[in-house]
Amino acid sequence: MIRRRFSTLLSKDLSKLTLADLKNASQNDENGKYSIIKKLNESNNANSEFYNHLVSDFSSYYKLQNEKFNNALLTHFININPGRVLTTYDLFDKHLIEVSEELLKTVFDKLVLEKNIHDLVKIKEKYPSFEYKLEPLVDQLIADEDFISIRKLALHYSINLENLKNRLGTVIGRFAFLEFFKPLQPQSAWAYVVLLNLNFDKELNQLYASLNQNLPNYNNEVLKIINESSIDLEAENLDLRISILKVLGMVENNIDETLKKFHLYQSKTPYGIENIKIIMCNIFAYQAILTDEVINLQIAEYLMPSDIRTINLIQILIIMNSNFNTDKAMKIFNEFINKVSEKGKAKLIESIIIGHLLNNDRNFAHLVFEKSIENKVLVDDKEIAKIKKIFKSFSDCFMENEDWSIVKFKFKQIVLTYVQSINSVDFQNM
């Protein structure tokens, strides 16, 4: 078949040019082809199909690199750019004639695909009003455990935190949540519950420590916003009320404010008040161990329901009483050990061991451990490994100094963290 040269199409009205005209032209006429591309670039007949046919790979760019490109041609070059010479953003910035939402979306999507955080920041700074959807990139960065890129991105972008719900089961997912959390922006009750409970996240604390940083603390800002909005007084926000009390009583150690909130919830939002009382028991048990003050133990016991059914409450009773009277703690342990499930037995054994270690009675703690295994009361390998880890933590406290007053202070910090975790949330299912 004899094909016409591209150059013969130059005299044609480009508004009437068809894809068939281009397909029937000789591919050997390079000069004619680039003249057609330039003409199309200058015309209003910017059909992407034309560029798909005329510009099959990025090598064509170098014959046109001194031109400004209409959006259709620029979009085409962005899509086929391998990025070895020019980045997506540099290509866009160098050849742009007039920006459009569609073109910005093309650039943004390509930068997301490339995970080019540096240029994503640049485009955000230059075009702040464009609506960016970062969730796919954040998902990928979480999957890659790329916390450095997550942090860089979070400095310049906001995302809908609700989209991280299915990522909270991993420490990197919770890291992303905290980095993207903007404390001065109003959030949902769910987001506040997550944020407040991150105070008790041991894994997340360790991650920040590995970066030589402390866990960001937004408690004051968030509690101020909550108080001003009264969102915690809405009946359905029981989890938020519980989280606020936990933070006030076991992180901020502000007992006056904790009691004010407790009385407010009793009078204004009685829904779930039994759950609130359980958390108050947890708080005063924590304070009893922290301060060694019997009054706090008495308040915790006063708030206890008459019918103690949950493993968490029994654990609290055992550990708290161990700080003052190991015989009473042992009596509570013996009262309940045969009334609970296998998993419950493991938790109670763990608690009584912690209680005796808190009193420097490693021998008795070890005896309880060995007899529990021997009598097949403690059978789960994971629970056994967990208790062995507690013994190791206790031994580690003696490494630098064997003075019991110093060791007890160190181990008490471990016990306090444990008590904080007794009523911890399950991030996986929030």
Secondary structure, 3 states (H helix, E strand, C coil): CCCECHHHHCCCCHHHCCHHHHHCECCCCHHHHHHHHHHHHHCCCCCHHHHHHHCCCHHHHHHCCCCCECHHHHHHHHHHCCCCCCCHHHHHHHHECCCCHHHHHHHHHHHHHHCCHHHHHHHHHHCCCCCCCCHHHHHHHHHCCCHHHHHHHHCCCCCCHHHHHHHCCCHHHHHHHHHHCCCCCCCCHHHHHHHHHHHHCHHHHHHHHHCCCCCCCCHHHHHHHHHHHCHHHCCCCHHHHHHHHHHHHHCCCCHHHHHHHHHHHHHHCCCCHHHHHHHHHHHHHHHHHHHCCHHHHHHHHHHCCCCCCCHHHHHHHHHHHHCCCHHHHHHHHHHHCCCCCHHHHHHHHHHHHHHHHCCCCHHHHHHHHHHHHHCCCCCCHHHHHHHHHHHHHHHHCCCCCCCHHHHHHHHHHHHHHHHHHCCCCCHHHC
